[in-house]
Amino acid sequence: MIKVSILVPLYNTSIDELQKCIDSLLGQEFERYEIIIVDDGSDLCPARESLLTDYLVDSKVSLIRHCKNLGLPSARNTGLRAATGEYVVHVDSDDFWITTDVLQTLYETALIDGCDVLRFNGQYSSNGRLGRPIVRKLNCINTPLNSDVRLQIFR
């Protein structure tokens, strides 16, 4: 049974970034997940096509294609319609996880705290080095989404 669906919208992401992203997702210790890549009308690139074909051999990975670019919200909605997991994680195609326990930690936290939404942070990365956090720290558990402007994006 799939517990987590990881949605990865893709639009002309570089091969190196895409490979780093998907490798970090496939390297997770947590076993019960699927990766749904939604190619939102990327330009035809033989190297990217070859990379995607290689990943489709893994039963955890599926690919959905839009014939033309419909935008990020549309790509995410397409992924949501295909998702079979109890939880959904949105990952941009140039994001990557630096440890193999990220998905396990997110899943256990969501279960323990009874989360409908679990917000977590990341860090900027440049030239192989991690930088500052992407968003300011916000600690809250079971907090209404309208209680802080930084949570309103999830409404």
C-alpha positions in Angstrom: 0.0 0.0 0.0 1.3 3.4 -1.0 1.6 5.8 2.0 3.2 8.8 0.3 2.9 10.2 -3.2 5.7 12.5 -4.3 4.7 14.9 -7.0 7.5 16.3 -9.2 6.4 18.9 -11.8 9.0 19.1 -14.6 9.5 21.8 -17.1 12.9 22.0 -18.9 14.9 21.3 -15.8 18.5 20.6 -16.4 19.5 16.9 -16.6 21.9 17.2 -13.7 19.3 18.9 -11.4 16.6 16.4 -12.4 18.9 13.4 -11.8 20.0 14.8 -8.4 16.3 15.3 -7.5 15.1 11.9 -8.5 18.1 10.0 -7.1 17.6 11.7 -3.8 13.9 10.6 -3.8 14.7 7.0 -4.8 17.4 6.8 -2.2 14.9 7.2 0.7 14.8 4.4 3.3 11.0 4.6 3.5 9.6 2.0 1.2 5.9 2.8 0.6 6.0 5.7 -1.8 5.5 6.6 -5.4 7.1 9.3 -7.5 4.8 10.9 -10.1 6.7 13.1 -12.5 4.5 15.5 -14.5 6.3 16.7 -17.6 4.5 20.0 -18.3 5.4 20.3 -22.0 9.2 20.4 -21.7 11.2 21.0 -24.9 12.2 17.7 -26.5 15.7 17.0 -25.2 17.1 13.5 -26.0 19.3 13.4 -22.9 16.3 14.3 -20.6 14.1 11.7 -22.4 16.8 9.0 -22.0 17.1 9.9 -18.3 13.4 9.7 -17.7 13.2 6.4 -19.6 15.9 5.0 -17.3 13.9 6.0 -14.2 10.7 4.5 -15.5 12.2 1.0 -15.0 11.7 1.5 -11.3 8.2 0.6 -10.3 8.0 3.6 -7.9 8.3 6.1 -10.8 5.6 7.1 -13.2 5.5 9.8 -15.8 2.6 11.9 -17.0 3.0 14.3 -20.0 1.2 17.4 -20.9 1.4 18.1 -24.6 2.0 21.8 -24.0 3.1 23.9 -21.0 0.0 24.5 -18.8 1.9 25.9 -15.8 2.9 24.7 -12.3 -0.6 24.6 -10.8 -1.9 22.5 -13.6 1.0 20.1 -13.4 0.5 19.8 -9.6 -3.2 19.1 -10.1 -2.5 16.5 -12.7 -0.2 14.8 -10.2 -2.8 15.0 -7.4 -5.3 13.3 -9.6 -2.9 10.4 -10.2 -1.7 10.1 -6.6 -2.7 7.1 -4.6 -0.9 7.8 -1.3 -2.3 8.7 2.0 -0.1 11.8 2.0 1.2 13.9 -0.8 4.6 15.7 -0.9 5.3 18.4 -3.5 9.0 18.5 -4.7 10.2 20.8 -7.4 12.4 19.1 -10.1 15.5 21.0 -9.0 15.1 20.2 -5.3 16.9 17.3 -3.6 17.0 15.7 -0.2 20.4 15.4 1.5 19.6 12.5 3.8 17.9 9.2 3.2 15.5 9.5 6.2 13.5 12.6 5.1 10.4 10.8 3.9 10.3 8.5 7.0 10.6 11.5 9.3 7.9 13.4 7.4 5.5 10.4 7.4 6.1 9.7 11.1 5.6 13.3 12.1 2.4 13.6 10.1 1.0 10.4 11.8 2.1 11.3 15.3 0.8 14.9 15.1 -2.3 14.1 13.1 -1.3 16.5 10.4 -3.5 17.5 7.5 -0.7 19.7 6.3 3.0 19.4 7.3 5.2 22.4 6.5 8.9 21.9 6.5 11.8 23.9 5.4 14.8 23.6 3.1 18.0 25.4 2.3 19.2 27.2 -0.7 22.0 25.4 -2.6 24.6 27.0 -4.8 27.7 25.4 -6.3 27.3 22.3 -4.2 27.1 24.2 -0.9 24.0 24.6 1.3 23.1 28.1 2.3 20.4 29.9 4.3 16.9 28.5 5.0 14.3 29.1 2.3 11.7 30.4 4.8 11.8 31.8 8.3 11.3 29.2 11.1 7.8 28.7 12.2 7.0 26.2 15.0 3.3 25.3 15.3 1.4 22.1 15.8 -2.3 21.8 15.0 -2.5 25.5 14.3 -5.3 27.0 12.2 -4.0 27.9 8.7 -5.3 31.5 9.1 -3.3 32.1 12.3 -0.1 33.1 10.5 0.4 34.7 7.1 3.1 32.1 6.4 0.5 29.3 6.7 -2.1 30.9 4.5 -0.5 29.5 1.3 -1.9 26.1 2.4 -5.6 27.2 2.6 
